């Protein structure tokens, strides 16, 4: 039973956000790590994300039952009741927001609340079922964790935080498109209006390549504004170059599912390495550009 409740939180998503929070936190810390602040920021953000994922599971039962990869989830199989799941989500959310509120700052709490609202209300309750723009809006939620980590330390929303936010929004587009192509039959069965189902795989590949280019340019701004060093720029450019190569090779792919899975998996590797890079190759005196504090 405990295992079923753990899986309701979507551990893979939590782990990915865990890494991105650390990246934002270490970038803002510039080597001066407050271990207690790091702990509460990671735990608080993870609990908020977990709460949102549980609520998403509750909302998505009608479409999860139609998809091969989700039809065996606990709520679909009725091995966990909706009431128990709601209580579970509420407890996770309350503790998560409490940790962020009492031990970080209002900016971090604000981005946690914004991300939760976008994911649960805008994305899960409506856009996922009704709009081809679901991925774009949903990306706003996925871009919040690294900014939460950054703002928890800096207590300001500056150029570095803005770049992180935009960067993670952009990254999630080709990342999600890869999943959509790989799992296209599932999305069609559940009548979810993802881009490849509505506009076709060619258009999805074309947009993916454009977003990879935008991701590369945006990520380079961290170097331009002196947040990171040359090692970051070289490694980041190399990784993005290979991701762009994968994107372009998709136009000649014999099997779109095989290509999409490879494209998607590399996006995960890339964003993980990116988070590590900004954690270790930071500049001691970044150019903030502008600052917003609460």
N, C-alpha and C positions, 0 to 999 in steps of 0.2 A: 504493500500500500504506500509506503514512504517513497518508493521508486516512482510510483505513478504521480505523486504530488510534485516530485522533483522535475519530472518530464513536462509537467504542465507549465513550468517556467521557461521552457525552451533553453536548456543549458548552453547550446551552441551560440545562441544570440547573446546570452549573458557573458560568455567568455570573450566573444568578439568585442563587445562594448567595454568589458573589463580592460582589455589591452588598449583600446583607444582612450579610455579615461586616464590610464597611466601615461600614455604619450603626451596628452595635453597637460597633465599635472607636472611631469618632469620638464617639459619645455618651459613652462612658466617658472618652475623652481630654480632653473639655471644652476643646478648642483647643490642648492641648499634645501635638502629634503627634510620636511617635517613628517616623521613616520606616523604620528598619531593622525595628523590631518590626511595623509595618504590613505590610511586604513579606513577612516570614517567616510571619506569621499568615495572610495571604491565600494565599500559595503553599502552605503546609502544609495548610490547610483544603481548598483546591482539589484538591490531590493525594489527600487522603483521600476526598473526595467522588467524584473520578474513579475511584479504586480501587473504591469501592462500586458505581458505575454499571457498570463493566466486569464485576464479579461478577454483578450483576443481569442483564446481557446473557447471561452464561453460563447462569444458572439459568432464564431465561425463554425459551429457544429453542423449547420445545415449544408455548408459547402465542403467541410472536411469529410463528410460521409461519402461524397462523390469523388474524392481524389484518392488515388492509390497510396500515396505517401502519408496521408493523414487519416485514413479511414479507421485505423486502429488506435487512435488517441483515446485516452481514458474517458473523456466526456462523451465522445461518440459511442463508445462501448457501454456507457452508463456505469462504469466501475467506480466513478467518482460523481457525486451529485452536484447539480448546479449550485445548490445552497452552500455546500462545503467549499466549492471552488470560489464563490463570491467572498465568503468569510476569509479564506486563504489569501485571496488577492487584496482584500482590505487590510489585513494584518501586515502583509508585506509592504504595501504602499504606505501605511501609517508609520511604520518603523523606518522605512527608507527616507521619507520626507522629514521625519523628526531628526534623524541623524544629520541630514544636510542642513536643516534649519538651525539646530542648536550648535553645530560644530564647524560649519563652513561659513557661508554668507548668503545674502539675498539674491545675488546674481546667480550663484550655483543653483539655488532653489528655484529661481524663475525659469532657468533653462530646463531643469528637471520637470517642472510643471508643464512647460510648453511642449516638451517632447512627449510627455504622457498624454496630453490633450490631443495632439496631432495624431498619435498612433491609435489611441482608443476611439476617440470621437470622430475625427475627420476621416481617417483611413479605414479603421475596422468597421465602424458602424455604417459608413455610407460609400466612400469612394472606391473601396475594393470591389464592390458589386456593381457600381454604376458608371465609373469614369475611367477612360484610358489614361487619365492624368494621375491615377492613384500612386504610381511609383514616384513621380515628381514630388507630390505632396508628402508622401510617406518618408521621402529622403530627409525632409526637415527634421523629423523625429530622430532618425538614425544619426544625424549630424550633431545632436545635442551632447552625448556623453563626453567626447573630447573637450568640448567647450566647458562642460561642468568641471572637468578636471583642471582645466586652465584657470577658470574663474575662481575656483576654490582657493587657489594659491594667490593669484594676482589681484583678486577682488576688483577687477575692472575688465571691461570689454573693449579691447584695443584692436589694432590691426592684426596681431597674431591670432586672437580669438576669432576674428572675422574670417581670416584666411582658412583656419581650421574648419569653421562652419561651412563655408562655401566648398572647400575641398571634399569634405565627407559627403555633402549633398551630391556633388558631381560624381564621386566614386560609386555611389549606390545605384546610379542609373545603369551603366553597363554591367555592373555586378548583378543587378536584378534582371536585366534583359537576358543575361546568360542563363539564369535560372528559368526564366519564362520560356526560352526556346527549348531547353533541356526537358522541362516538364510541361511542354505545350499541350499534350493530350489531356493531362490532368486539368489544366486551366480551362480548356474547351469543354470538358465534361462538366465542370462546375459552373460554367458560363461566367467566368471571371474575365473582364475585358482588358487583358494585358495587351501590350503593343503588338507582339507577333500574331496574336489571334485576330486583331482588328485591322492592322495595317500590313501584315505580312512579315515574313522573316527577313527579306532583303532590306526593307526599311529599318527594321530593328537593328540589323548589322550595321547599316549606314549610320544610324544615330549613335550606336555604341562606339564606332570609330571616332566620331566627332567628340563625344564625351571623354574619351581617352585623351584626345589632344587637349581639351579644356582642363582636364585633370593635371596633365603635365605642366601646362602653363601656370595654373593656379598654385601648384605645389612649389614651383620655382620662386614664387613671390616670398616665401619664407626666407630664402637666401637673399633676395633683393632687399628685404627690410631688415637683414642682419639678425634674424632669429636663429639661423643655423649656419653651419660652416660648409666648406668646399667638399668635404667627404660626403655629406648628405646630398649635395647637388649632383655629384658624380654618380653615386649609387642610385639615387632617385631617377635620374635621367636614363640610366641603363635599364632599370626595371620598367619604366614607362615606355622606353623604346621597344622592349620585348612585348609588352602588353599591346602596343600599337601594331606590332608585327602579327600578333595573334588575331587582333581585330580585323586586319586587312586579309589575312589568310582565310578568314571565314567566308569570304566571297567565292573562294574556290573549293570550299569544303565539300567532300563527297557525302559525309554523314553529318548533318547539322547538329544532331544530338551529341555526338562525340566531340565535335568542335566546341559546342556551347558549354559542355561540362569542363573541358580543358580551360576555356576562357574564364569561366566562373571560378574555378579552383585557383587559377593564378591571381585573380583579383583579391582573393583572401590572403594569399601569400604576400602580395604587394602591400596591402594596407597594414599587415602585421609588421613587415619589415620597416615600412614608413614610420609606424608608431615607435619602433625601437630606435630608428635613426634620429627622430626629433628628441628622443629621450637622452641620447648620448652625445650628439654633435650639435650642441646649442652654443650660441654666442652669449657672452656675459653681459653685453650691453646692447640689446636689440633696439631698433628704431620703432617706437610704438605708433607713430603716425597720429593717432587720436586715442582718447580714452573715455569710457563711460563707466561710472561707478554708481552703486546703490548704497 
